Amino acid sequence: MVTLTELQLKEVILMEDGRRLGNIADLEINPNTGKIEAIILFVKDKKGNFFSKSDELIIAWNQIVRIGSDVILVREANGPLLLTQ
């Protein structure tokens, strides 16, 4: 079993190009089934300052290829992989 705290320590990496997306900030859980639907990452605007708003990146659980000891590998979707909110 893996806890949310353990998942938050792992870096999320895009398999296709090795881009580092960040770390998990939250999970989206289906209240009816109790299953994880997506992982949510916060990405700060690199041009912004300390008080700039972070964007949320939502990655569907089925896009996760592998959860390793220190990284989570995700694959690009046919549509947009990252949904900002």
HELIX and SHEET records of a PDB file:
HELIX    1   1 LEU A    4  LEU A    9  1                                   6    
HELIX    2   2 TRP A   61  GLN A   63  5                                   3    
SHEET    1   A 7 ILE A  64  ILE A  67  0                                        
SHEET    2   A 7 VAL A  71  VAL A  74 -1                                        
SHEET    3   A 7 GLU A  11  LEU A  14  1                                        
SHEET    4   A 7 ARG A  20  ILE A  29 -1                                        
SHEET    5   A 7 ILE A  36  LYS A  44 -1                                        
SHEET    6   A 7 SER A  54  ALA A  60 -1                                        
SHEET    7   A 7 LEU A  83  THR A  84 -1                                        
END                                                                             
